[in-house]
Amino acid sequence: MRLLQRYITLELLRVFVMVLLAISILLVFVGVFQQATDNGLGPMEVLQILPYVIYSLLPITIPATMLLTVTVVYGRMSGDQELIAARAAGINLLSLLWPSLLMGACLSVGSLVLTDQVIPWSIDKIQETVLLKMEKIFLDQLRSDHQFIDANGGLVITVMDIDGKTLVKPTIRYTTKNGKTFTIQADSANIHFNLQERLAKIRVVGGYIHMSDGRGAWIREEEYPFPLPMIDKQRKARHMAAQDITTELAELKEIEEYRTSERAISAAMSLTTGRFEEFTMHDFTDLIQGEMVDTQRRHKLTAEYHGRFAMAGSCFFFVLVGSPFSIIQAKKQFLTTFFIVFMPIVFIYYPIVMLSMNQAKNGTLDAAWVMWVANAVTAVVGLHLMRKVMQN
């Protein structure tokens, strides 16, 4: 039995590695092309992000690769009557299935580590490469046009000249979301793009700042943060580690409790004093709007947190379905078996996952259980097939 299990394990590993390499190579070019198109990267930048793109694609390719692997190995063994011979020798088929189940469980853990730790790190590396490219484009535009305009961010910079990374005689005009504008005229300035804080920090040396309300002040040396152009101000949930998600959820909970109490106090004061018009004032409506934005963010983070564990577990549940089904089919044409079992996954499993994700992000259903619905359905089908194999 140990010899058979070792034989099956080696077959699974051999087929898995070959298929994973083939699929990853095909998808890497798609991922690199998308990154290059979205961010305008050149050949050197593409080569720099190539290893990191591979990491980000592995959680997508591993479940499908593992499903194809078990259909190849167990379908061939069943088609060659090897499993019938093993049963005739008194060997329980379950003992021949546990290498694939164990491998599926290990890959589920590996996928979770990739999604939770490796992919956020790889995304940071890709964005660092994009950021260096943006910084170069920014300086090249100032050097050639002597101005840079980010209409969406409300930032306008004009310069007399560029000396390396130093802005000579810059004029910086920035308009905030609430309509306030301030203008800085300086002798020189240096700019630094900070990915962690998602800010462009401009250190001004010698100048004057003029506010839209008429106030002004002389500057000796001061640093001003601005939103990075073309970079999201808020990090996407899927690019965060589970620990970071947990930390932000705790912060959002504290903010939500504070806003709820502040809104209750403001409403009580308005009702007590009879100033009902305050319910339509900007401060009160902004408070409600900010609460809605934070609630939506909290739902997204919660859905991503629980969905990450559920999607990583798909490797094991795919094996639970694919292994007994390929034995029942007993066909050497493994592609036929693969497509028969993969089509329900494409048209049933993943639509359930997407529907569950949307419901969890909207806060309609609790992400703690709804994200596991697709895996639960797959587990029921897999256990039924397993029982059928054991009986026949």
C-alpha positions as CSV (number, residue, x, y, z in Angstrom):
1,M,0.0,0.0,0.0
2,R,2.9,2.4,0.7
3,L,4.3,1.6,-2.7
4,L,1.0,2.4,-4.4
5,Q,0.5,5.6,-2.4
6,R,4.0,6.7,-3.2
7,Y,3.4,5.9,-6.9
8,I,0.2,7.9,-7.0
9,T,1.8,10.9,-5.1
10,L,4.7,11.0,-7.6
11,E,2.2,10.8,-10.5
12,L,0.2,13.6,-9.1
13,L,3.2,15.8,-8.5
14,R,4.6,15.2,-12.0
15,V,1.4,16.0,-13.8
16,F,0.6,19.0,-11.5
17,V,4.0,20.6,-12.1
18,M,3.8,20.1,-15.8
19,V,0.3,21.5,-16.2
20,L,0.9,24.4,-13.8
21,L,4.0,25.5,-15.7
22,A,2.1,25.4,-19.0
23,I,-0.9,27.3,-17.7
24,S,1.2,29.8,-15.8
25,I,3.3,30.6,-18.9
26,L,0.2,31.3,-21.0
27,L,-1.4,33.5,-18.3
28,V,1.8,35.4,-17.4
29,F,1.9,37.0,-20.8
30,V,-1.8,38.0,-20.4
31,G,-1.1,39.5,-16.9
32,V,2.1,41.3,-18.1
33,F,0.3,42.7,-21.1
34,Q,-2.5,44.0,-18.9
35,Q,-0.1,45.7,-16.5
36,A,1.9,47.2,-19.3
37,T,-1.2,48.5,-21.1
38,D,-2.8,49.9,-17.9
39,N,0.4,51.7,-16.7
40,G,2.3,52.4,-19.9
41,L,5.3,50.3,-18.9
42,G,8.3,49.8,-21.2
43,P,10.3,46.6,-21.9
44,M,12.6,47.1,-18.9
45,E,9.7,47.7,-16.5
46,V,7.9,44.6,-17.9
47,L,10.9,42.5,-17.2
48,Q,11.0,43.8,-13.6
49,I,7.4,43.0,-12.8
50,L,7.4,39.6,-14.6
51,P,8.3,37.5,-11.5
52,Y,5.7,39.3,-9.4
53,V,2.9,38.8,-11.9
54,I,3.5,35.0,-11.7
55,Y,2.8,35.1,-7.9
56,S,-0.5,37.0,-8.4
57,L,-1.7,34.4,-11.0
58,L,-1.0,31.3,-9.0
59,P,-4.1,31.3,-6.8
60,I,-6.2,31.3,-10.0
61,T,-4.3,28.6,-11.7
62,I,-3.7,26.2,-8.8
63,P,-7.3,25.0,-8.3
64,A,-8.0,24.3,-12.0
65,T,-4.5,22.7,-12.3
66,M,-5.2,20.4,-9.4
67,L,-8.6,19.4,-10.8
68,L,-7.0,18.5,-14.1
69,T,-4.2,16.6,-12.4
70,V,-6.6,14.3,-10.5
71,T,-8.7,13.6,-13.6
72,V,-5.5,12.7,-15.5
73,V,-4.0,10.4,-12.9
74,Y,-7.1,8.7,-11.5
75,G,-8.8,8.6,-14.9
76,R,-5.9,6.8,-16.4
77,M,-5.5,4.4,-13.5
78,S,-9.2,3.6,-13.6
79,G,-9.2,3.2,-17.4
80,D,-6.2,0.8,-17.2
81,Q,-8.0,-1.3,-14.5
82,E,-5.2,-0.5,-12.0
83,L,-7.8,0.4,-9.3
84,I,-9.8,-2.7,-9.9
85,A,-6.6,-4.7,-9.5
86,A,-5.9,-2.9,-6.2
87,R,-9.4,-3.7,-4.9
88,A,-9.0,-7.3,-5.9
89,A,-5.9,-7.4,-3.8
90,G,-8.0,-6.2,-0.8
91,I,-6.8,-2.5,-0.9
92,N,-9.4,0.1,0.1
93,L,-9.8,2.7,-2.6
94,L,-10.0,5.4,0.1
95,S,-6.3,4.7,0.9
96,L,-5.5,5.4,-2.7
97,L,-7.5,8.6,-2.7
98,W,-5.9,10.2,0.4
99,P,-2.7,11.3,-1.5
100,S,-4.8,13.6,-3.7
101,L,-6.9,14.8,-0.7
102,L,-3.7,15.5,1.3
103,M,-2.2,17.3,-1.7
104,G,-5.4,19.3,-2.2
105,A,-5.4,20.3,1.5
106,C,-1.7,21.3,1.3
107,L,-2.3,23.4,-1.8
108,S,-5.3,25.1,-0.1
109,V,-3.0,26.2,2.7
110,G,-0.4,27.3,0.1
111,S,-3.0,29.3,-1.8
112,L,-4.0,31.0,1.4
113,V,-0.4,32.0,2.1
114,L,0.0,33.2,-1.4
115,T,-3.2,35.3,-1.3
116,D,-2.6,36.6,2.2
117,Q,1.2,37.3,2.2
118,V,2.9,36.9,-1.1
119,I,0.4,38.6,-3.4
120,P,0.2,41.8,-1.3
121,W,4.0,41.9,-1.4
122,S,4.1,41.3,-5.1
123,I,1.4,44.0,-5.8
124,D,3.6,46.5,-3.8
125,K,6.6,45.6,-5.9
126,I,4.6,46.1,-9.1
127,Q,3.3,49.4,-7.9
128,E,6.8,50.5,-6.9
129,T,7.9,49.8,-10.5
130,V,4.9,51.8,-11.8
131,L,5.7,54.6,-9.3
132,L,9.3,54.9,-10.5
133,K,7.9,55.1,-14.1
134,M,5.4,57.7,-13.0
135,E,8.1,59.8,-11.3
136,K,10.2,59.7,-14.4
137,I,7.2,60.6,-16.6
138,F,6.4,63.5,-14.2
139,L,9.9,64.9,-14.3
140,D,10.2,64.4,-18.0
141,Q,6.9,66.3,-18.6
142,L,8.1,69.2,-16.3
143,R,11.4,69.2,-18.1
144,S,9.8,69.4,-21.6
145,D,6.6,71.4,-21.0
146,H,7.5,73.2,-17.7
147,Q,4.2,72.3,-16.3
148,F,2.2,69.3,-15.0
149,I,-1.6,69.3,-14.7
150,D,-3.6,66.6,-12.8
151,A,-7.2,67.7,-13.3
152,N,-8.7,65.0,-11.3
153,G,-6.4,65.6,-8.3
154,G,-6.7,69.4,-8.6
155,L,-2.9,69.8,-8.8
156,V,-1.1,72.2,-11.2
157,I,2.7,72.6,-11.1
158,T,4.7,75.0,-13.3
159,V,8.5,75.4,-13.1
160,M,11.3,77.5,-14.6
161,D,13.6,74.5,-15.0
162,I,14.5,71.0,-13.7
163,D,17.9,70.3,-12.1
164,G,18.0,66.5,-11.7
165,K,15.0,66.0,-9.3
166,T,15.0,69.6,-8.1
167,L,12.2,71.9,-9.3
168,V,13.6,75.4,-9.9
169,K,11.3,78.3,-9.2
170,P,8.1,76.2,-9.0
171,T,4.6,77.4,-8.6
172,I,2.3,74.9,-7.1
173,R,-1.5,75.3,-7.1
174,Y,-3.7,72.8,-5.3
175,T,-7.5,72.7,-5.0
176,T,-9.0,70.5,-2.3
177,K,-12.3,68.7,-2.7
178,N,-14.1,71.3,-0.6
179,G,-13.1,74.0,-3.1
180,K,-10.3,75.6,-1.1
181,T,-7.2,76.6,-3.1
182,F,-3.7,77.4,-2.1
183,T,-0.8,78.5,-4.2
184,I,2.9,78.1,-3.4
185,Q,5.6,80.1,-5.0
186,A,9.1,78.8,-4.0
187,D,12.8,79.2,-4.9
188,S,13.1,75.4,-5.2
189,A,11.4,72.2,-4.3
190,N,12.0,68.4,-4.3
191,I,9.3,65.8,-4.9
192,H,9.1,62.3,-3.5
193,F,6.5,59.7,-4.3
194,N,5.6,57.6,-1.3
195,L,3.7,54.4,-2.1
196,Q,3.0,53.3,1.5
197,E,1.2,56.6,2.3
198,R,0.0,56.9,-1.3
199,L,1.1,60.5,-1.4
200,A,3.4,62.8,-3.4
201,K,5.5,64.8,-0.9
202,I,6.9,68.1,-2.1
203,R,9.5,69.7,0.1
204,V,9.5,73.5,-0.5
205,V,12.6,75.6,0.3
206,G,12.1,79.3,0.5
207,G,8.8,80.6,-0.7
208,Y,5.4,82.0,0.0
209,I,2.0,80.3,0.4
210,H,-1.2,82.2,-0.5
211,M,-4.6,80.8,0.6
212,S,-7.9,81.3,-1.3
213,D,-9.4,83.1,1.8
214,G,-6.7,85.8,1.5
215,R,-4.3,84.6,4.1
216,G,-0.6,83.9,3.4
217,A,2.7,83.1,5.0
218,W,6.4,82.9,4.2
219,I,8.0,79.5,4.0
220,R,11.5,78.7,5.0
221,E,11.4,74.9,4.5
222,E,8.2,72.9,4.6
223,E,6.8,69.6,3.2
224,Y,3.4,69.3,1.7
225,P,1.6,66.1,0.9
226,F,-0.5,65.7,-2.3
227,P,-2.5,62.7,-3.6
228,L,-0.6,60.5,-6.1
229,P,-1.9,60.9,-9.6
230,M,-3.2,57.6,-11.2
231,I,-2.9,55.8,-7.8
232,D,-5.9,54.9,-5.7
233,K,-6.0,56.8,-2.4
234,Q,-7.3,53.8,-0.6
235,R,-5.7,50.4,-0.9
236,K,-7.9,47.7,-2.4
237,A,-9.0,45.0,-0.1
238,R,-7.6,42.1,-2.2
239,H,-4.2,43.7,-2.0
240,M,-4.1,43.7,1.8
241,A,-2.9,41.0,4.2
242,A,-5.4,39.5,6.6
243,Q,-3.7,41.2,9.5
244,D,-4.0,44.6,7.8
245,I,-7.7,44.0,7.1
246,T,-8.3,43.1,10.7
247,T,-6.6,46.3,11.9
248,E,-8.5,48.5,9.5
249,L,-11.8,46.8,10.5
250,A,-11.1,47.6,14.2
251,E,-10.3,51.2,13.2
252,L,-13.5,51.5,11.2
253,K,-15.5,50.1,14.1
254,E,-14.2,52.8,16.4
255,I,-14.9,55.5,13.9
256,E,-18.4,54.1,13.4
257,E,-19.1,54.2,17.1
258,Y,-17.8,57.7,17.4
259,R,-19.9,59.0,14.4
260,T,-23.0,57.2,15.7
261,S,-22.7,58.9,19.1
262,E,-21.9,62.3,17.5
263,R,-24.9,62.0,15.1
264,A,-27.2,61.1,18.0
265,I,-26.0,64.1,20.1
266,S,-26.4,66.5,17.1
267,A,-29.9,65.1,16.4
268,A,-30.9,65.4,20.1
269,M,-29.7,69.0,20.3
270,S,-31.5,70.0,17.1
271,L,-34.8,68.4,18.3
272,T,-34.4,70.0,21.7
273,T,-33.8,73.5,20.5
274,G,-36.3,73.2,17.6
275,R,-33.6,73.9,14.9
276,F,-35.0,71.3,12.5
277,E,-33.2,73.0,9.5
278,E,-29.9,71.6,10.9
279,F,-30.9,68.2,9.6
280,T,-30.3,69.4,6.1
281,M,-27.1,71.3,6.8
282,H,-23.8,70.1,5.3
283,D,-22.2,69.1,8.6
284,F,-25.1,66.7,9.4
285,T,-25.4,65.3,5.8
286,D,-21.6,64.9,5.5
287,L,-21.6,63.0,8.8
288,I,-24.2,60.5,7.4
289,Q,-22.4,60.3,4.0
290,G,-19.1,59.5,5.7
291,E,-20.8,56.8,7.8
292,M,-22.2,55.2,4.6
293,V,-18.8,55.2,3.0
294,D,-17.1,53.6,6.0
295,T,-19.9,51.0,6.2
296,Q,-19.4,50.1,2.6
297,R,-15.7,49.8,3.1
298,R,-16.2,47.6,6.1
299,H,-18.5,45.2,4.1
300,K,-15.9,45.0,1.4
301,L,-13.1,44.2,3.8
302,T,-15.2,41.6,5.6
303,A,-16.1,39.9,2.4
304,E,-12.5,39.8,1.2
305,Y,-11.3,38.4,4.6
306,H,-13.8,35.5,4.6
307,G,-13.7,35.0,0.9
308,R,-9.9,34.6,1.0
309,F,-10.2,31.5,3.2
310,A,-13.1,30.1,1.2
311,M,-11.4,30.5,-2.2
312,A,-8.2,29.0,-0.9
313,G,-10.2,25.9,0.2
314,S,-11.4,25.4,-3.3
315,C,-8.4,23.3,-4.1
316,F,-9.4,20.6,-1.6
317,F,-13.1,20.6,-2.6
318,F,-12.2,20.4,-6.3
319,V,-10.1,17.3,-5.5
320,L,-13.0,15.9,-3.5
321,V,-15.2,16.0,-6.6
322,G,-12.6,15.4,-9.3
323,S,-11.0,12.2,-7.9
324,P,-14.1,10.0,-7.4
325,F,-15.7,11.3,-10.6
326,S,-12.7,10.4,-12.7
327,I,-12.7,6.9,-11.2
328,I,-16.4,6.5,-12.0
329,Q,-15.8,7.7,-15.6
330,A,-12.8,5.3,-16.0
331,K,-11.7,6.9,-19.2
332,K,-8.2,7.4,-20.5
333,Q,-9.5,10.5,-22.4
334,F,-8.9,12.7,-19.4
335,L,-9.8,15.9,-21.2
336,T,-13.4,14.6,-21.6
337,T,-13.6,13.9,-17.9
338,F,-12.0,17.2,-17.0
339,F,-14.5,19.2,-19.1
340,I,-17.5,17.2,-17.7
341,V,-16.5,18.1,-14.2
342,F,-15.1,21.6,-14.9
343,M,-18.2,22.9,-16.7
344,P,-20.4,22.8,-13.6
345,I,-17.6,24.5,-11.7
346,V,-17.5,27.3,-14.3
347,F,-21.3,27.7,-14.6
348,I,-22.4,26.9,-11.0
349,Y,-19.5,27.1,-8.5
350,Y,-18.0,30.5,-9.6
351,P,-21.4,32.2,-10.2
352,I,-22.4,31.2,-6.7
353,V,-19.0,32.7,-5.5
354,M,-19.6,35.9,-7.3
355,L,-23.2,36.2,-6.1
356,S,-22.1,35.5,-2.5
357,M,-19.3,38.1,-2.8
358,N,-21.8,40.7,-4.1
359,Q,-24.2,40.0,-1.3
360,A,-21.5,40.1,1.3
361,K,-20.1,43.4,-0.1
362,N,-23.5,45.0,0.0
363,G,-24.0,43.8,3.6
364,T,-27.1,41.9,2.6
365,L,-25.8,38.6,4.0
366,D,-23.1,37.7,6.5
367,A,-19.8,37.0,4.8
368,A,-18.8,34.6,7.5
369,W,-21.1,31.9,6.1
370,V,-22.3,33.1,2.7
371,M,-18.7,32.9,1.2
372,W,-18.7,29.1,2.0
373,V,-21.9,28.3,0.2
374,A,-20.2,27.3,-3.0
375,N,-17.7,25.1,-1.1
376,A,-20.5,23.5,0.9
377,V,-22.4,22.6,-2.3
378,T,-19.2,21.1,-3.8
379,A,-18.5,19.2,-0.6
380,V,-22.0,17.6,-0.7
381,V,-21.5,16.5,-4.3
382,G,-18.0,15.2,-3.6
383,L,-19.1,13.2,-0.6
384,H,-21.9,11.7,-2.7
385,L,-19.5,10.6,-5.4
386,M,-17.0,9.3,-2.8
387,R,-19.8,7.2,-1.3
388,K,-20.7,5.9,-4.7
389,V,-17.1,4.9,-5.4
390,M,-16.8,3.1,-2.1
391,Q,-20.0,1.1,-2.7
392,N,-19.2,0.1,-6.2
